[in-house]
Amino acid sequence: MKLTSLTLAALMAMAAPAIAEVKIALDGKPDLEQSGSYNWAHAFGNALKDAGMEVREMPRDSVGNEAEKFDQISTGLLEVSLSDVRAIAQIDPFVYGVRLPYIFDDAAHMDRALAAGKVFDRLNEKLAAQDAMVVAFVPIGPSSGIITTTKAVRAPADMADLRMRALDDAQIAMYQAWGSTGTVVPWGEVPAGLQTGVIDGYLNSPFVPVIFGQTDFVRNFSDAGVIIPMRAILFSKGWYDGLSDDERAAVDAAVATADAANRAWLAEASESGLTALEEKGVTVQRLTAEERAVFRAASKPVYESDLMPAEDVKIWTDLSDSNR
């Protein structure tokens, strides 16, 4: 019996290797010097290539916005995404603990706490219903500082007349605790907001104004070390579960390799991020430990608000305290 071309094509597809191509949706420019998340993606992709897999980097927004990327991860159209932590929070708000102000001293402290609390296991139990899984939290740069267009900040009192861009209600609560105000603004609207005075600044890693070309209107950076800005690495669970044992081992090893590459880059970036700003004419306020302690103390109301259940806050603070 003669096979039709359509039937033959279907049989060939069924016989094809489990991995035709691993697509990695990037979150920014492919910049090894200034992007911690790209250091992760680059190392991950190279490790997969060394294992014989084909890899394609998808430029930022080329496969859609954050919600669309998550949908594609869930349906298996996209294998790997460098995503906003909020993509997980829509399924399990427990993840917002990673963004509590001053919850982690540094990335090594974060890694110890996540491992001790088996946080990935907890999150993946709920993400499984969406055919997604999180395998890493990746710092995009050194800990966040206060980025402003006009006023230099060395204490919460300096922020009384500033209106800050917030990621979410949690950051609005933090700004309020510092005596300032916040408003949620999508990232794509931040440059216009800064230039028109709709907002006076935002919180992020020192590399961000440089990477996104904002140093013509961003004039100050205060090294307050508030949170670790990060991306969540999401996998399509359907893709991962469909790998052979050898392929899955190669992917797991690639995650470990990429984590190590990111942390090695981060160790070098803490000072180079500040220098990069200064080279672009941005004034950097290098806060003392005592000045940072004032911000830390002022942030306490965020932990006591109703933005996260008290039991979840206790889990995070216990993990933080016991793994310092």
Backbone hydrogen bonds in HBPLUS format (Angstrom, degrees):
<---DONOR---> <-ACCEPTOR-->    atom                        ^
c    i                          cat <-CA-CA->   ^        H-A-AA   ^      H-
h    n   atom  resd res      DA  || num        DHA   H-A  angle D-A-AA Bond
n    s   type  num  typ     dist DA aas  dist angle  dist       angle   num
A0008-LEU N   A0004-THR O   2.94 MM   4  6.18 162.3  1.98 153.3 158.6     1
A0009-ALA N   A0005-SER O   2.95 MM   4  6.07 153.7  2.02 141.3 148.3     2
A0010-ALA N   A0006-LEU O   3.02 MM   4  6.26 153.7  2.09 144.7 151.7     3
A0011-LEU N   A0007-THR O   2.96 MM   4  6.26 158.3  2.01 151.4 156.8     4
A0012-MET N   A0008-LEU O   2.96 MM   4  6.18 156.0  2.02 147.7 154.5     5
A0013-ALA N   A0009-ALA O   2.95 MM   4  6.17 152.5  2.02 146.3 153.6     6
A0014-MET N   A0010-ALA O   3.01 MM   4  6.29 153.2  2.08 146.0 153.1     7
A0015-ALA N   A0011-LEU O   3.04 MM   4  6.27 140.3  2.20 140.5 151.1     8
A0016-ALA N   A0013-ALA O   3.21 MM   3  5.13 150.9  2.30  96.9 105.6     9
A0022-VAL N   A0054-GLU O   2.79 MM  32  6.11 161.5  1.82 144.6 150.1    10
A0056-ARG N   A0022-VAL O   2.89 MM  34  6.15 160.6  1.93 150.3 149.6    11
A0080-VAL N   A0023-LYS O   3.08 MM  57  6.15 148.9  2.18 171.8 172.2    12
A0024-ILE N   A0056-ARG O   2.93 MM  32  6.24 160.4  1.97 155.8 159.7    13
A0058-MET N   A0024-ILE O   2.76 MM  34  5.71 176.2  1.76 149.2 148.2    14
A0025-ALA N   A0080-VAL O   2.90 MM  55  6.25 167.7  1.91 147.0 147.5    15
A0082-LEU N   A0025-ALA O   3.03 MM  57  6.06 161.7  2.06 161.5 163.8    16
A0026-LEU N   A0058-MET O   2.92 MM  32  5.85 172.1  1.93 159.4 161.9    17
A0031-ASP N   A0029-LYS O   2.83 MM   2  5.49 126.8  2.12 111.9  95.5    18
A0035-SER N   A0031-ASP O   3.01 MM   4  5.47 141.9  2.16 148.1 153.3    19
A0039-ASN N   A0035-SER O   3.11 MM   4  6.37 149.4  2.21 140.0 148.3    20
A0036-GLY N   A0140-ILE O   3.02 MM 104  4.16 160.0  2.06 126.0 120.0    21
A0040-TRP N   A0036-GLY O   3.14 MM   4  6.48 148.4  2.25 141.2 149.1    22
A0041-ALA N   A0037-SER O   2.97 MM   4  6.30 167.4  1.99 150.3 152.6    23
A0042-HIS N   A0038-TYR O   2.78 MM   4  5.81 166.8  1.80 154.7 158.2    24
A0043-ALA N   A0039-ASN O   3.12 MM   4  6.14 164.5  2.14 141.2 145.6    25
A0044-PHE N   A0040-TRP O   2.88 MM   4  6.03 160.4  1.92 156.1 162.4    26
A0045-GLY N   A0041-ALA O   2.87 MM   4  5.97 167.1  1.89 149.5 153.3    27
A0046-ASN N   A0042-HIS O   3.00 MM   4  6.15 162.1  2.03 148.1 153.1    28
A0047-ALA N   A0043-ALA O   3.02 MM   4  6.14 152.9  2.10 142.2 149.4    29
A0048-LEU N   A0044-PHE O   3.03 MM   4  6.35 153.0  2.11 149.1 156.4    30
A0049-LYS N   A0045-GLY O   2.93 MM   4  6.22 155.9  1.99 148.7 155.8    31
A0050-ASP N   A0046-ASN O   2.90 MM   4  6.14 155.8  1.96 146.7 153.1    32
A0051-ALA N   A0047-ALA O   3.16 MM   4  6.39 129.8  2.43 132.1 144.7    33
A0051-ALA N   A0048-LEU O   2.98 MM   3  4.98 131.0  2.23  94.4 108.5    34
A0053-MET N   A0048-LEU O   3.00 MM   5  5.41 164.8  2.02 144.1 140.8    35
A0052-GLY N   A0049-LYS O   2.87 MM   3  5.04 160.0  1.91 110.3 114.5    36
A0062-SER N   A0059-PRO O   2.98 MM   3  5.44 162.5  2.01 135.1 137.3    37
A0064-GLY N   A0061-ASP O   3.25 MM   3  4.81 164.5  2.27  95.9  99.5    38
A0069-LYS N   A0065-ASN O   2.84 MM   4  6.09 154.7  1.90 156.7 164.5    39
A0070-PHE N   A0066-GLU O   3.02 MM   4  6.27 159.2  2.06 148.6 153.8    40
A0071-ASP N   A0067-ALA O   3.03 MM   4  6.29 155.3  2.09 144.0 150.8    41
A0072-GLN N   A0068-GLU O   3.01 MM   4  6.25 153.0  2.08 144.7 151.7    42
A0073-ILE N   A0069-LYS O   2.87 MM   4  6.19 148.1  1.98 149.0 158.4    43
A0074-SER N   A0070-PHE O   2.91 MM   4  6.13 161.7  1.94 151.2 156.0    44
A0075-THR N   A0071-ASP O   2.99 MM   4  6.24 144.7  2.12 142.7 151.9    45
A0076-GLY N   A0072-GLN O   3.01 MM   4  5.90 114.1  2.46 131.6 145.6    46
A0077-LEU N   A0072-GLN O   2.89 MM   5  4.92 124.2  2.21 145.8 152.7    47
A0078-LEU N   A0072-GLN O   3.13 MM   6  5.20 149.2  2.23 121.0 115.4    48
A0076-GLY N   A0073-ILE O   3.21 MM   3  5.14 150.2  2.30  98.0 106.9    49
A0236-SER N   A0079-GLU O   2.93 MM 157  5.03 141.4  2.08 138.7 140.0    50
A0081-SER N   A0234-LEU O   2.92 MM 153  5.16 152.6  1.99 147.0 152.2    51
A0234-LEU N   A0081-SER O   2.91 MM 153  5.16 166.3  1.93 156.2 158.0    52
A0083-SER N   A0232-ALA O   2.82 MM 149  5.11 162.1  1.85 160.3 154.3    53
A0232-ALA N   A0083-SER O   2.78 MM 149  5.11 164.8  1.80 153.5 154.5    54
A0087-ALA N   A0084-ASP O   2.90 MM   3  5.62 159.4  1.95 119.4 125.5    55
A0088-ILE N   A0085-VAL O   2.99 MM   3  5.60 141.3  2.14 114.8 123.7    56
A0089-ALA N   A0085-VAL O   3.17 MM   4  6.51 156.8  2.23 142.8 149.9    57
A0090-GLN N   A0086-ARG O   3.15 MM   4  6.26 141.0  2.31 145.2 149.6    58
A0091-ILE N   A0088-ILE O   2.82 MM   3  5.45 151.7  1.90 118.9 127.8    59
A0092-ASP N   A0088-ILE O   2.84 MM   4  6.05 164.7  1.86 151.7 157.1    60
A0095-VAL N   A0092-ASP O   3.23 MM   3  6.39 172.3  2.24 133.8 132.9    61
A0096-TYR N   A0093-PRO O   2.95 MM   3  5.69 161.0  1.98 123.2 128.2    62
A0097-GLY N   A0094-PHE O   3.13 MM   3  6.10 169.4  2.14 126.0 128.4    63
A0098-VAL N   A0095-VAL O   3.07 MM   3  6.16 168.7  2.09 134.3 134.4    64
A0099-ARG N   A0096-TYR O   2.91 MM   3  5.41 158.0  1.96 114.7 122.1    65
A0100-LEU N   A0097-GLY O   3.23 MM   3  5.32 170.0  2.24 108.7 109.3    66
A0103-ILE N   A0100-LEU O   3.22 MM   3  5.49 149.5  2.32 137.7 130.3    67
A0102-TYR N   A0226-VAL O   2.77 MM 124  5.33 164.7  1.79 162.1 161.8    68
A0110-MET N   A0106-ASP O   3.05 MM   4  6.38 156.5  2.10 148.2 155.2    69
A0111-ASP N   A0107-ALA O   2.86 MM   4  6.13 161.5  1.90 152.3 156.5    70
A0112-ARG N   A0108-ALA O   3.07 MM   4  6.32 157.1  2.12 146.5 152.0    71
A0113-ALA N   A0109-HIS O   3.05 MM   4  6.28 162.9  2.08 151.9 156.4    72
A0114-LEU N   A0110-MET O   2.89 MM   4  6.10 166.4  1.91 160.8 164.2    73
A0115-ALA N   A0111-ASP O   3.07 MM   4  6.16 159.7  2.12 144.4 149.8    74
A0116-ALA N   A0112-ARG O   2.92 MM   4  6.07 166.0  1.94 151.1 155.5    75
A0117-GLY N   A0113-ALA O   2.98 MM   4  6.05 155.7  2.04 148.6 154.6    76
A0119-VAL N   A0114-LEU O   3.13 MM   5  5.26 163.5  2.16 150.9 154.5    77
A0118-LYS N   A0115-ALA O   3.15 MM   3  5.08 158.4  2.20 102.0 108.6    78
A0122-ARG N   A0118-LYS O   3.15 MM   4  6.52 159.4  2.19 150.5 156.3    79
A0123-LEU N   A0119-VAL O   2.95 MM   4  6.20 170.3  1.96 159.5 161.0    80
A0124-ASN N   A0120-PHE O   2.88 MM   4  5.93 161.1  1.91 150.8 156.7    81
A0125-GLU N   A0121-ASP O   3.13 MM   4  6.28 134.6  2.35 142.7 152.2    82
A0126-LYS N   A0123-LEU O   3.16 MM   3  5.68 132.3  2.40 108.0 118.2    83
A0127-LEU N   A0123-LEU O   3.01 MM   4  6.28 158.5  2.06 148.9 155.8    84
A0128-ALA N   A0124-ASN O   3.05 MM   4  5.77 139.6  2.22 134.3 140.8    85
A0129-ALA N   A0126-LYS O   3.33 MM   3  5.96 148.9  2.44 111.9 117.7    86
A0130-GLN N   A0127-LEU O   2.82 MM   3  5.36 151.6  1.90 116.0 125.2    87
A0132-ALA N   A0127-LEU O   3.24 MM   5  5.30 168.1  2.26 133.3 134.1    88
A0131-ASP N   A0128-ALA O   2.94 MM   3  4.81 163.3  1.97 107.9 110.5    89
A0237-LYS N   A0131-ASP O   2.94 MM 106  4.89 156.7  1.99 118.3 120.6    90
A0133-MET N   A0235-PHE O   3.09 MM 102  5.28 139.3  2.26 147.8 150.3    91
A0235-PHE N   A0133-MET O   2.78 MM 102  5.28 161.9  1.82 155.6 161.7    92
A0135-VAL N   A0233-ILE O   2.99 MM  98  5.78 162.1  2.02 163.1 169.0    93
A0233-ILE N   A0136-ALA O   2.89 MM  97  5.18 174.3  1.89 151.5 152.5    94
A0138-VAL N   A0231-ARG O   2.81 MM  93  5.18 171.0  1.81 158.5 161.1    95
A0231-ARG N   A0138-VAL O   2.89 MM  93  5.18 150.7  1.98 134.7 141.9    96
A0140-ILE N   A0229-PRO O   2.90 MM  89  5.90 157.8  1.95 134.8 141.6    97
A0144-SER N   A0227-ILE O   2.68 MM  83  5.39 163.6  1.70 169.9 171.0    98
A0226-VAL N   A0144-SER O   2.95 MM  82  5.40 152.7  2.02 149.2 149.1    99
A0145-GLY N   A0204-ASN O   2.88 MM  59  5.64 164.1  1.90 142.3 137.2   100
A0204-ASN N   A0145-GLY O   3.18 MM  59  5.64 154.1  2.25 151.9 157.3   101
A0146-ILE N   A0222-SER O   2.93 MM  76  4.96 146.0  2.05 137.4 143.1   102
A0222-SER N   A0146-ILE O   2.89 MM  76  4.96 154.7  1.95 133.5 142.0   103
A0147-ILE N   A0202-TYR O   2.87 MM  55  5.33 167.4  1.89 174.2 174.5   104
A0202-TYR N   A0147-ILE O   2.89 MM  55  5.33 142.4  2.04 140.5 152.6   105
A0148-THR N   A0220-ASN O   3.04 MM  72  5.22 162.4  2.07 137.3 142.3   106
A0219-ARG N   A0148-THR O   2.99 MM  71  6.24 146.4  2.11 140.2 150.2   107
A0220-ASN N   A0148-THR O   3.10 MM  72  5.22 156.6  2.15 154.9 150.6   108
A0149-THR N   A0200-ASP O   2.99 MM  51  5.76 148.8  2.09 156.7 158.3   109
A0158-ASP N   A0155-ALA O   2.89 MM   3  5.48 147.8  1.99 117.6 126.5   110
A0159-MET N   A0156-PRO O   2.93 MM   3  5.47 163.0  1.96 118.5 124.2   111
A0160-ALA N   A0157-ALA O   3.47 MM   3  5.69 171.2  2.48 111.9 112.2   112
A0162-LEU N   A0159-MET O   3.01 MM   3  5.15 169.1  2.02 118.6 119.3   113
A0200-ASP N   A0163-ARG O   2.64 MM  37  5.39 175.1  1.64 167.1 167.0   114
A0164-MET N   A0181-THR O   2.87 MM  17  6.17 175.4  1.87 148.2 148.5   115
A0183-THR N   A0164-MET O   2.91 MM  19  6.37 146.4  2.02 163.7 172.1   116
A0165-ARG N   A0201-GLY O   2.81 MM  36  6.14 171.5  1.82 158.4 160.0   117
A0166-ALA N   A0183-THR O   2.84 MM  17  5.35 157.4  1.90 130.7 130.6   118
A0172-ILE N   A0168-ASP O   3.16 MM   4  6.53 154.3  2.23 146.6 154.5   119
A0173-ALA N   A0169-ASP O   2.92 MM   4  6.16 157.7  1.97 148.3 153.3   120
A0174-MET N   A0170-ALA O   3.06 MM   4  6.36 146.0  2.18 137.8 147.2   121
A0175-TYR N   A0171-GLN O   2.91 MM   4  6.20 165.0  1.94 156.3 158.6   122
A0176-GLN N   A0172-ILE O   2.97 MM   4  6.21 157.9  2.02 149.6 156.1   123
A0177-ALA N   A0173-ALA O   2.94 MM   4  6.15 149.1  2.03 141.5 150.1   124
A0178-TRP N   A0174-MET O   3.04 MM   4  6.38 134.9  2.25 141.8 154.2   125
A0178-TRP N   A0175-TYR O   3.05 MM   3  5.02 128.8  2.32  93.4 107.4   126
A0180-SER N   A0175-TYR O   2.80 MM   5  5.04 159.7  1.84 152.7 145.6   127
A0179-GLY N   A0176-GLN O   2.94 MM   3  4.95 154.4  2.01 101.4 109.6   128
A0189-GLU N   A0186-PRO O   2.90 MM   3  5.52 151.9  1.98 119.0 127.5   129
A0190-VAL N   A0187-TRP O   3.06 MM   3  5.22 161.8  2.09 110.4 116.2   130
A0193-GLY N   A0189-GLU O   2.99 MM   4  6.13 156.6  2.05 150.4 158.0   131
A0194-LEU N   A0190-VAL O   2.86 MM   4  6.07 155.0  1.92 161.8 167.6   132
A0195-GLN N   A0191-PRO O   3.05 MM   4  6.26 155.6  2.11 147.4 154.1   133
A0196-THR N   A0192-ALA O   2.95 MM   4  6.03 140.5  2.10 147.8 157.3   134
A0198-VAL N   A0193-GLY O   2.96 MM   5  4.78 121.2  2.32 141.5 149.6   135
A0199-ILE N   A0193-GLY O   3.19 MM   6  5.40 165.5  2.21 120.1 118.7   136
A0208-VAL N   A0205-SER O   3.15 MM   3  5.69 148.8  2.25 115.2 123.2   137
A0210-VAL N   A0207-PHE O   3.04 MM   3  5.35 123.9  2.37 106.2 121.0   138
A0211-ILE N   A0207-PHE O   2.87 MM   4  6.08 169.0  1.88 165.6 169.0   139
A0212-PHE N   A0208-VAL O   3.01 MM   4  6.07 165.6  2.03 158.5 161.6   140
A0214-GLN N   A0209-PRO O   2.74 MM   5  4.78 163.7  1.76 153.8 155.9   141
A0213-GLY N   A0210-VAL O   3.17 MM   3  5.18 165.2  2.19 107.1 109.8   142
A0217-PHE N   A0214-GLN O   3.09 MM   3  5.93 157.3  2.14 123.0 128.2   143
A0218-VAL N   A0214-GLN O   2.85 MM   4  5.86 151.2  1.94 156.1 163.6   144
A0283-THR N   A0219-ARG O   2.90 MM  64  6.11 159.4  1.94 149.3 143.6   145
A0221-PHE N   A0283-THR O   2.85 MM  62  6.23 146.0  1.96 164.5 167.8   146
A0285-GLN N   A0221-PHE O   2.70 MM  64  6.06 167.4  1.71 160.2 164.2   147
A0224-ALA N   A0222-SER O   2.78 MM   2  5.60 132.6  2.00 112.0  96.6   148
A0223-ASP N   A0285-GLN O   2.86 MM  62  5.99 172.0  1.87 163.1 164.8   149
A0240-TYR N   A0236-SER O   2.96 MM   4  6.25 170.1  1.97 154.2 156.6   150
A0241-ASP N   A0237-LYS O   2.78 MM   4  5.83 169.8  1.79 153.9 157.2   151
A0242-GLY N   A0238-GLY O   3.13 MM   4  6.08 132.8  2.36 132.2 143.6   152
A0242-GLY N   A0239-TRP O   3.11 MM   3  5.16 130.7  2.36  96.2 109.8   153
A0243-LEU N   A0240-TYR O   3.20 MM   3  5.48 165.7  2.22 109.8 114.1   154
A0248-ARG N   A0244-SER O   2.84 MM   4  6.03 163.4  1.87 157.1 161.6   155
A0249-ALA N   A0245-ASP O   2.99 MM   4  6.16 155.4  2.05 144.8 151.5   156
A0250-ALA N   A0246-ASP O   2.99 MM   4  6.24 151.1  2.08 143.1 151.0   157
A0251-VAL N   A0247-GLU O   2.93 MM   4  6.24 153.4  2.00 149.4 156.5   158
A0252-ASP N   A0248-ARG O   2.88 MM   4  6.10 162.9  1.91 151.7 156.4   159
A0253-ALA N   A0249-ALA O   2.92 MM   4  6.09 158.0  1.97 145.3 151.5   160
A0254-ALA N   A0250-ALA O   2.92 MM   4  6.09 145.3  2.04 139.3 149.2   161
A0255-VAL N   A0251-VAL O   2.98 MM   4  6.32 147.5  2.09 148.4 156.4   162
A0256-ALA N   A0252-ASP O   3.19 MM   4  6.55 160.4  2.23 148.1 152.2   163
A0257-THR N   A0253-ALA O   2.94 MM   4  6.20 156.0  2.00 147.1 154.1   164
A0258-ALA N   A0254-ALA O   2.87 MM   4  6.04 158.3  1.92 146.9 152.7   165
A0259-ASP N   A0255-VAL O   2.86 MM   4  6.08 159.9  1.90 154.1 159.6   166
A0260-ALA N   A0256-ALA O   3.09 MM   4  6.27 162.1  2.13 146.0 150.3   167
A0261-ALA N   A0257-THR O   2.99 MM   4  6.26 153.4  2.06 145.0 152.7   168
A0262-ASN N   A0258-ALA O   2.93 MM   4  6.14 159.5  1.97 152.2 157.2   169
A0263-ARG N   A0259-ASP O   3.00 MM   4  6.26 163.7  2.03 152.5 156.6   170
A0264-ALA N   A0260-ALA O   2.95 MM   4  6.09 153.0  2.03 146.3 153.8   171
A0265-TRP N   A0261-ALA O   3.00 MM   4  6.19 159.7  2.04 146.5 151.8   172
A0266-LEU N   A0262-ASN O   2.90 MM   4  6.11 157.6  1.96 148.4 155.2   173
A0267-ALA N   A0263-ARG O   3.09 MM   4  6.28 149.1  2.19 142.4 148.8   174
A0268-GLU N   A0265-TRP O   3.05 MM   3  5.41 132.9  2.28 105.3 117.4   175
A0269-ALA N   A0265-TRP O   3.03 MM   4  6.19 133.8  2.25 142.5 156.3   176
A0269-ALA N   A0266-LEU O   3.05 MM   3  4.86 127.5  2.34  91.6 106.3   177
A0273-GLY N   A0269-ALA O   2.85 MM   4  5.53 154.3  1.91 147.6 148.8   178
A0274-LEU N   A0271-GLU O   3.12 MM   3  5.40 122.0  2.47 103.2 116.4   179
A0275-THR N   A0271-GLU O   3.05 MM   4  6.36 160.7  2.09 153.5 159.5   180
A0276-ALA N   A0272-SER O   2.87 MM   4  5.99 152.4  1.95 143.5 150.3   181
A0277-LEU N   A0273-GLY O   3.33 MM   4  6.57 149.8  2.43 137.6 144.1   182
A0278-GLU N   A0274-LEU O   3.07 MM   4  6.42 163.4  2.10 150.6 154.9   183
A0279-GLU N   A0275-THR O   2.88 MM   4  6.12 152.5  1.96 151.8 159.4   184
A0280-LYS N   A0277-LEU O   2.92 MM   3  5.18 140.2  2.08 103.2 115.4   185
A0282-VAL N   A0277-LEU O   3.04 MM   5  5.25 162.9  2.07 141.9 136.5   186
A0281-GLY N   A0278-GLU O   2.99 MM   3  5.02 161.9  2.03 106.8 110.5   187
A0292-ARG N   A0288-THR O   2.97 MM   4  6.30 159.2  2.02 153.6 159.2   188
A0293-ALA N   A0289-ALA O   2.97 MM   4  6.13 146.1  2.08 139.5 149.1   189
A0294-VAL N   A0291-GLU O   3.22 MM   3  5.34 133.3  2.45  97.2 108.7   190
A0295-PHE N   A0292-ARG O   3.04 MM   3  5.21 115.4  2.47  99.5 114.5   191
A0296-ARG N   A0292-ARG O   2.88 MM   4  6.24 158.4  1.93 153.1 160.2   192
A0297-ALA N   A0293-ALA O   2.94 MM   4  6.11 162.8  1.97 147.3 150.8   193
A0298-ALA N   A0294-VAL O   2.98 MM   4  6.15 155.0  2.05 143.6 151.0   194
A0299-SER N   A0295-PHE O   3.02 MM   4  6.17 127.0  2.31 141.2 154.1   195
A0299-SER N   A0296-ARG O   3.16 MM   3  5.20 139.8  2.33  96.6 108.0   196
A0300-LYS N   A0297-ALA O   3.28 MM   3  5.59 165.6  2.30 109.9 114.3   197
A0302-VAL N   A0299-SER O   2.98 MM   3  5.77 149.9  2.08 125.6 133.2   198
A0303-TYR N   A0300-LYS O   2.95 MM   3  5.51 133.1  2.17 117.2 128.1   199
A0304-GLU N   A0301-PRO O   3.08 MM   3  4.97 128.9  2.35  92.4 106.5   200
A0305-SER N   A0302-VAL O   3.41 MM   3  5.24 164.9  2.43  98.2 102.4   201
A0312-ASP N   A0309-PRO O   2.94 MM   3  5.32 127.1  2.23 107.6 121.4   202
A0313-VAL N   A0309-PRO O   3.06 MM   4  6.44 160.7  2.10 157.6 163.5   203
A0314-LYS N   A0310-ALA O   2.98 MM   4  6.20 154.2  2.05 145.4 152.3   204
A0315-ILE N   A0311-GLU O   3.11 MM   4  6.34 150.2  2.21 136.6 144.0   205
A0316-TRP N   A0312-ASP O   3.04 MM   4  6.37 164.9  2.06 155.3 158.0   206
A0317-THR N   A0313-VAL O   2.88 MM   4  6.10 165.9  1.90 154.4 158.6   207
A0318-ASP N   A0314-LYS O   2.85 MM   4  5.86 157.0  1.90 146.4 153.0   208
A0319-LEU N   A0315-ILE O   2.96 MM   4  6.15 158.4  2.01 146.2 152.5   209
A0320-SER N   A0316-TRP O   2.86 MM   4  6.08 157.0  1.92 147.8 154.7   210
A0321-ASP N   A0317-THR O   2.86 MM   4  6.00 169.8  1.87 149.7 152.4   211
A0322-SER N   A0318-ASP O   2.93 MM   4  5.96 160.0  1.97 148.5 154.0   212
A0323-ASN N   A0320-SER O   3.36 MM   3  5.51 154.0  2.44 101.6 109.0   213
